[in-house]
């Protein structure tokens, strides 16, 4: 629902500033849209950080293997 509101806002925003900004309207709209869309994408990434489908996934398998190796080494020393 947030993404739908964001798209609606970004689609209507240029009409709201057209009279004041005139020829700067596309530049202002782009400078507002980029950070808002980036925040939306960050939110989507944070919903499932360990997904195998995600390009920016956290390498959970290697974290676990590293932790297991460290724990095994620690237990062998005692």
Buried (B, 14 or more C-beta within 10 A) or exposed (E): EEEEEBEEEBEEBBEEBEEEBEEEBEEBBEEBBEEEBEEBEEEEBEEEEEEEEEEEBEEEEEEEEEEEEEEEEEEEEE
